[in-house]
Amino acid sequence: MALHPIDLAVIAAYIGLTLALGFWISSRAKAGMRSYFLGGNRLPWYALGLSNASGMFDVAGTMWLVSILFVYGLKSIWIPWLWPVFNQIFLMVFLSVWLRRSGAMTGAEWITFRFGDGTAARLSHLIIVLFALILVLAYMAYGFLGIGKLAAQFIPLDMASALHLDVFLPSHLKEADLSGDALLQRTSMMVGLNEKAYGVFFIILTSLYVIKGGMYSVVFTEVLQFVVMTLASIGVAIIAMMHVSPDMLAAATPAGWDNPFFGWELGLDWSELLPSANEKIATEGYSLFGIFFMLVLLKGVFTSLAGPAPNYDMQRILSARTPVEAAKMSALVSVVLNLPRYLFITGLTVLALVYFSPYLRGMGADADFESVLPLALKEFIPTGLLGLTLAGLLAAFMSSFAAPLNAAPAYIVNDVYRKYIRPDAPAKTYLRMSYITSTIFVIAGTLFGLFLTSIDTSIKWITAGLYGGYTAANVVKWYWWRMNGYGYFWGMLVGIIAALALGLPQINIDPLHAFPFFFAACLAAVIIGSLATPPTDMETLEEFYRKTRPWGFWKPVAESLCSKGEPVSLNTNMGRDLLNVAVGIIWQTSLICSPIFLVIQDWSKLGASFTLVLATSIFLKFNWYDHLRNSPEHSTDQAFAQNEVQT
């Protein structure tokens, strides 16, 4: 499809504005490492929240969410618990506050804060750096896959040929006069190469401003990107509501499609409307939806209790000005991400259900549900709005790619080069090393992305495999004083090995089904590794507990502080925090359902979900927001700021 000149002008204007803003802001990043990686802890919480939401509004994930809403209907709201999406609620309620109190610059630096600086701590420090870098590469490759699929549908230039990527074709497919199956095979392979070529092009564009400006450029350009994507989402939702009535949608979907609730089985039968959808459900293993739900809930709770992985989420929490602002930032993400994103997702889905289903039926068993998003855009979005929408999706890619790209040099430069190689180098040296590191990761992430083919498979490996291996060690570190650096190292090592093994093509095991087993193995490694070695020195534990004050098994540390004449108040808020988490999950789920019910024009369910949003918001105002504190013993921002200066 050739884009209209107006659409091309909108996209070009957006790219130019993003690059100009990124480079203009970049001068602020030259003040030093904290300015480059954390924006000098001067960025307001609402800017960080918009930035974080923009980073999660990724192209590949949005394609996947459109495909699952198409097939699973309202029951698809539970499938993203694979990530889990409700980890933002745990962060909002208590974990963002605990994490920000450390004053650390990266997740690996936080590990030193928790375990000290001995041999055990250095092992734990290096293992979290390794995990963080694997995660960064995984996210970059995953984003690369999505933007290539999208761009290849809209930009007529044969970029693969322009870049001479056809040299990678087998020799028997390079002839110009092919016909029959050979021609189809060559065409299919050239489409794949074209997708990769577009991915490379947009990665280079994004890298320009991220490498130059660090966190300042990332945050300010992502705020712009969020505004663009929100405008596009509203436009798509309005078009869908104008063109698809509730009766038309009901005729295009099986019974129960608009019901978010379920029993042991999924309860959707596409056999008369779209048989390939039934095959997709069976292949993905979601037919017994009750069992799937219990698995994702079990995994989700433990993964959320572990706190944020060392990626864009953690960087933005550590970038907040105070712990209270970190919590407010995490709360804002659930609002500003879900409302516009699900307007966009639902709008494209209902248009595709009514008008695009015959095309999918014609594809038979080979129906590609991940192509629903770009094809729906091509068919139904008018000139001008299409350019804005594509600019928004490009913004989503740039946000999701920029976030891990900014995190990578923080781990290499701050946590390895600065800590172990040149601790006293000038600030300019560290910034130069950051530029080099970012460039290397751009190349590596692109190379990994060349080998990915399925968004769904990538999501499952990242969420259930990689995050699954991270979970056990990172749950225990918050809640048990006796866990030491050796226990953390062995627990993480077992998890990383298990995750990498699950990613091998020879291993045909669903990572979600494997989660309970390798979680147990990682937990055993944590406990044995900790109890078989000496505990972390008490001074390190006292400093951690004095600043962070988590609830859990910390009584020996509190007693040690009291014996030294420094009485501390124990954190007795576990019950209130977990109640707020439960209410917060209902609040977040209602925020997701509301835009879906609005676009499908189900007014009674919209009223019910909006009532739930209102009721849970009032509850959280009094039982969560009013109890937020920057430091365990003080209730004011000034007290925390003074402590930061002294530290």
N, C-alpha and C positions, 0 to 999 in steps of 0.2 A: 504494500500500500504506500503510495506517495503522499506525504503530508502536504497540506495546503501551505502556501507561503506564510499565511498568518500564524499558523501553528509553529512553523519553523522559526518565525521571528520571535514568538513568545519564548520558545525553548532557548534560542540564542541569547535573548535578553536576560533570561534567568541565569544561564551559565556565566555570562559576563558579569552580572551583578554579584553572584556568589564569589567569583574569583576576586573581584575588586574589593568586596567587603573583607574577605579573608586576608588579603595582603595589607589592606589599610589597618586592620586590627592587629596585624602581626607584630608591630613595633612594641606593643605592650608585653610581648612574651620574652623580650630580650633582657628583662631585669634579673633573670636568674632561673634556677631549676623550678622553684615553687611557682613562679609566674608562668613558666612554660607548661608544666604538667597540671597545675591546679588553679591557674588563673590568679595566683597570689592570695587565694581564699578571700577574694573581694567580690566575686560574682554573686548577685542576689539569688535567693532560693527559687524564685519563679522563673528566672532565666535558665537556671540549671534544670528545673523541672520540665520546661518546654524543650530544652535541648535533649534531655534523657528520653522524653516521649518521642521526639523526632528520630532519635537513634534507633528506637524500637519499631518505628513505622517503616520497616524494610520491604523491599520489592519482593524478595523470595518468600518471606513470611506472609505478605499480603496475598500473593498468588495462591499460596497453600490455604489460607483462611477462606478465600473465595471458593476454592475447590471443595473444601470440607463443608462449608455452608450449603453449597449446591447439592451435595450428596446426602448429608446427614441432617440438614435443616437446623432447627433450633437446638437439637441435641449436640450440635457441633460446638456449642459454647463450653462444653466440658472438656473437649479434646485438647485445647491449649493448656490445660492443667498439666500436660506433659512437661512444660517449661520449668516450673509451674508459673502461671501468670499471677497467682496469689502470693508469690514471694514478696511482691510490692507491699502487701498488707503487713507482713511480718516486719519488713523494713520500716514502714510508716509507724508502727506501734512501738517498737523498742530497739530493733537492731541498728537502724541508722544512727540513733542517739549513742548507743554503745560504741559503734565503730568510729564516729567522728570525734569522740572524746579522746582518742589516742593521739591526735595531731600528726598521724603518719602521712606520708606522701603516696605510698602504694600499698597494695595488699601484702607484698613480701616484706616491706618495712614494718607493717603491723605485726607480722609473725615474730620479728625481733623484739618488738614491744611485749609480746605475749610470752616468749620463751627465753629471752635474754640473748647473750652473744657468745655462748660456749660452742663446743663441737656439735652438740645436739641441736642447738638453735640454728647453727649454720647449715646443717643438713636439712632442717625443716624449711629454712629460708630458700635454699637452692631448689628444693623439690616444688615449692609453690611457684617459683620463677619458671621452672620447666612446664608446670601445668598451665600457667598463665600464657606462655608463648604458644603452646599447643592450641589453647582455646582461641587466641588471637588469630592464628592461621586458619582454624576451622571457621570462624565467623567471616573472615575475609573471603575465603573460598566459597562459602555459602552465599554471600552477597554477590559475588562475581557471577555465580550461576544465574541468579534472578535477573540481573540487569541485562545480561546477554540475551536471555530469552525474550525480554521485553523489547529491547532495541531492534532486534532482528525482524520483528513484525512490522515496524513502522518506518524505518529509514531505508530508502531504496538502494543506497550504495552497496555494492558487493564488496564489503571491506575485506573479506577473506582473500579475494583475488587481488585487491589493491595492495595488500600486505604480502602477497605471494605465499599465502598459507596453503594454497593448493599443492605445494610440493609435498605436503604430508599425506596426500592421497596415495593409495596403492597404485602401482604403475599401470595396471590394467584398466583403471578408471580415469586416466588422464587424457584419453583420446577425446576429440571434440565431436565425433560422429557416433557416439554411443546410442544405443536404443534399447527398449525393453527393460528388463530387470536391472541391467547394468546402469542404464541412465537413471532409473529411480534410486539405485544405491548411491550413485555419484551425487545426485541432487540432495539426498538425505544427509550425506556426509558434509557437503558444502554448506548446508543450513547450520549444521552443528559447528563447523569452523567459523561461520559468520557470527554466530552467537558468541563464541569465544573472543573473536576479534573486537566486537563491540564492548565486551566486558573489559578488555585490555584498555581500550580508548577511554572509557569513563573512569577507570581506576586511575589512569594518569592525571586526568582533570582533577579528581578529588584529592589526590596526593599533593598537588601543587600547593594548595592553601593549608592543608593539615600539617605538612612537614615544616612549612614556613612559620606558621603562627601558633602551633600548639593548642592548648585548651581554650585560649581566648578566641582564636579563629573558629575552632570547632563549635563552641557554644553560640557565638553570635551568628554564624552562618546557619546553624541548625534552628535557631529561632526564626530566621527568615524562611527556611525550608518548611518549618511547621506551619507558618502562616499560609504559604502557597498551597500546601497539601490540604489544609483545612478548607480553604476556598474551593479547591477542586472537589473535595468530598461533599460539600454542601450542594454544589452544582450537579454532581452525579446523582445524589439522593433525590433532588427535585425532579430531574429527568425521569428517573425510575418511577416515582410516584405519579407523574403525569401520564406515563405510557403503560403502566401495569396496574390493573385493578385487582382487588382481592379475589374476585371470581376467576380472572385469568390465571392468577397464581395458583389457586386451588386446583384448576384443571390441569396444570403442568406439574403438580407434585403429588406424591402418594399420601394417603391418610396418615396423620401423625407428624407430618413434616414441620408444622408450625407449633409443635408441643415440645418444650424443653425437657419434660420429664420422661422417664423410661423405667422398664422393669429389668429382669435378668437379660432379656434379649432386646435388641435395638428396636424392633417393631416397625421397621420401614420395608416396604416391598415395592421395588421399582420394576418388577418383571413386565408389567404392561406398558410402562412409559419409557423406560430406559434400562434394558437388561444389563448393560455394561456397568451401571451404578451398583447393582447387586454384586457383580464380580469384584468391583473395587472394595466394597464393604467386606466381602469374604477374604480377599487377599490381604487387607490391612489388619484383619484379626479383630474387628470391632463388633462382630455379630453378637457375641455375649457381652453386651455393653455393661452390665452390672459388674462383672469381674474386672473389665477394663477400668471402670470408674474406681473400684476399690484399690487397684494397683496404682493408678495415678494419684489418688488421694494419699496413699501410704508414702509413695515416693515424694510427692509434693510437700507434705508436712516436714519430712526429714530434710529435704533439700532446702526448704525455706528456713528451718531452724539453724542450718549451717551458715546462714548469712550469704551475702553476695559473693559470687565468684570474682576473681581479680580481673574484671573487665570494665566496660564503660559505666555500669551501675556503681561499682565501688569508687571509680575515679570521681564521679560527680558527688557522691556522698562525702568523700574526703575533701572535695573542693568547696563544700559549703562553708559559710562564714562561722556558723555555730552548730552544735548538735541539734538544737530545736529547729533551725532552718533546714538541716539535713532531713529531719522527719517530715517537715512541711513539704519539702521538695518531693519526697517519696510519695506522699499523699496526692500531690498534684498530678503525678504521672498517671495514676489510675483514672483521673477525670479527663485530662486533656489528650490522653492517648486513645481511650476507648470510644469516646463519643464521636469524634470525627472519623476515626478509622472504620468504625462499624457502619457509619452512614455510607462510606465509600464501598466497603465490602458488600453490604446488603444491596445497595443500588445496582452494582454490576451483576450480582448473583441473580436477582429477580429478573433483570433484563435478559440474562442468558437463559434462565429457566424457561421463559415464555418464548423467546425468539431463536435461541441457539440450540435447543435440545434436538431438533431434527438433524442438525449437522452432526452432533455427537452420535445420534443413532446410526447415521450413515457410516461412521467410523468403526462401528461394530465393537469387537473386543479390544481394539487398539485405541479406544477413545482416550484422549489426553485431557484429563480434567484440569491439569495445571495450565492449560492454554485458554481456559475460560476467561481469565482477566484480560489478556491482550486482545482476544477476538471480540469480546463484548465492547471494549473500548473502540475498536475499529468500526464496528457496525452501528453503534448507537450514540456516540458522543459527538456533538456538532463541532464545526470548525471554531477555533478560538478557545472553547472550553477544553477541547481535546489537547491543544497545545499547553494550556494551563495544567491539565491533568498529567500529561506526560512530564512536564516540568516538575510537578509535585512528586511523581514517582521517581524521577531522577533525583529529586531532593531527598526522597526516602532512602534511595541507594547511597547517596553521598553521605547521609547521616549515619547509616548503619555501618558503612565502610570506614568513615572518619573516626568513629568512636574507638574501635579496637586498634586502628592505626596510631592513634594518639597514645594508647595504653602501652603498646609494644616498647617504644624507647624508654618509657618510665621504668620498666623492669630491667632492661638490658643496661641502661646507662646508670640509673640511680641505684639499682639493687645488685648489680654485678661490677660494672666498671668502676663506679665511684666507691663502692664498699670494699672491693677486694684488690683493685688494680691501682687506681690513682685517686686516693681519697682527698688530696689537696690540690687538684687541678683547678685552673681558672674556670669561671662560669662559661666563658666562650668555648672552652674545650668540650664541656659537657653538652652544650647546645649543638656544636658541630658533630659530636658523636650521635646525638639524637637524630640529626638529619640523615646521617649515614645509615643508622639502624632502621629508620622508617623506610628508606629506599630499599634496603635489603628485604624487609618484610613485604613491601609491595610486590617485589619480584617473586618471593617465595609463595605468598598468598595467591598470586595469579597462576603460578605453575600448578599448585594444588587444585585450583578451580578448574583447570583444563580437564581434569580427570573425573569431575562430578557430572552426573547425568540426571539425578532425581532429587527434587527438593524434599519430598516426603522422607526418603531414606536418610538424607543429610540431617533433617530435623530430629529424627528418631535417634541417630547416633549421638548428636550433640546433647540432646536433652536427657536421654535415658542412659547412654553409655558414658560420655565424658563427664557430665554432671553427676551421674550415679557414682562414678569412681571418686569424685570429690567429696561426697556427702558425709560419710561416716567420720572421717578425721576432723572435718570442720564443724560438725555438730558438737562433738565432745570437747573441742578446744574452748568453747564458751562456758560450759556448764560443769566441768569437773576439774578441780584444782590440780589433781594428781597427774593429769596427762602432761607429758613432757615432749621435748623436741624429737626424741627418738620415736615415741609412739606416733607422733604426727608424721614423721618421715616414712615409717613403715606402712602406716595406713594409706597415705597418699600414693606411695610407690605401688602397692598392691592395686589400688584403684586405677592408676594410670595404665598399668600393664593390662588389667582386665578390659579397660575401655579400648585400648589400641587393638587388643585381640578381637574384640567384638566388631571392630571396623574392617577386619580382614575379609576379603571376598569368600575365602574358604569356610568361614564360620557363619553358618546359617541359623543364628539364634536371635530372636527379637530382644533388643537391649532392655525393653521394659519388663519382659518376662524374666530376664536374668537379674534384674535389679535386686530383689530380696536376697539372692544368694551371694552376689559379690559385695553387697552392703554388709552382710554378716561376716564375710571373710575380711573385709577392711576393718570392721569393728573389732574383730578378734586380734588383728595385727596391731591396732591402736592400744588395746588393753594390755596385751602381752608385752609389746615394745615399751610401754610406760612402766609397768610393774617390774619388769626385769632390769630396769636401769634406775639410777638415782633420780629423785624428783628435781624439777626446776628450782634454782636457788630461791630462797624465801624472799629476798629483797626484790627480785624481779616480779614475783607473784604479788607482793604487797603493792608495788607501784602500779601493776596492771589493775588490781582490785580497787585500789584507792581512786583511780581515775574512771574506770569503766563501770564498776559495781553491777555486774550481771547477777541475776538470780541463778540458783543451782547449788551445787555442792562446793561451797567456798568457806565453810565454817572454820577450818584450821587456819586459813589465811586471815580471816577476821579476828580470830583469837590471838594470833601472833601480833597483829597491829595493836590490839588492846593491851597486850602485855608490855608493849613498848611505850605505853602512855598515849596512844593515838586511837581512841575509841572510834569506831565507824558504825554507821547504821546499816544493818543488813537490808538487802533488797527483798521486800515482802510482796512485791507487785506481780508475782507470777500469775496468780489467779485472775487479777484484773487484766493483765496483758493478754492472756490466752482468750478471755471472754471478748476483749476488743478485737482480737484476730478473727474469732468466729463471726462476730457482727460485721467486721470489715470485709470478710469474704462475701457475705450476703450483699453488702453495699456495692462492692466491685462488680459482682455478677449482675446485679440490677442495672448498673451503669452500662454493662455490655448489652443486656437485653433491650434496654429502652430504645436505642437508635434502630435496632432490628425491627421491633414492633412498630415504630414510627414509619419506617419505609414500607413495610408490608401492610400498613394501615389496619392493624389489629388494635383498635382503640381500647377495648376492655383490658387486654393484657398490658398495653402501654400504661394505662391508668394504674394497674396493680404494681407494675415495676417502678413507676415514678413514686408511688406511695411508699414502697420499700426503700427507695433512695432517700426520700425525705425523712422517714422514721429512723433509719440507721444513721443518717447524718446527724440528727439531733442527739441520738444516743452517744455517738462518738465525740461530739462536741463536749459533752459533760464528762464522759468517762475516759476519754483519751486526751483530747487537745488541751483541756484545762489542767491536766496533770503533767504536761511536758516540762522537763527541766534540763538545763544545759549541763550542770554538774550534779553529782549525787547529793552534795550537802548544800547547794545554793540554788536559787530559783531565778536569778537574773542573768541576762546576757553580759552585764558588766563584770560579774564575778568570774564568768568563764573567760572573758577577754583578758582579765588581769592574770588569770592562771596561764593562758596561752603565752602572754608576754614573758612571764617568769620562766616558763618551760623553754 
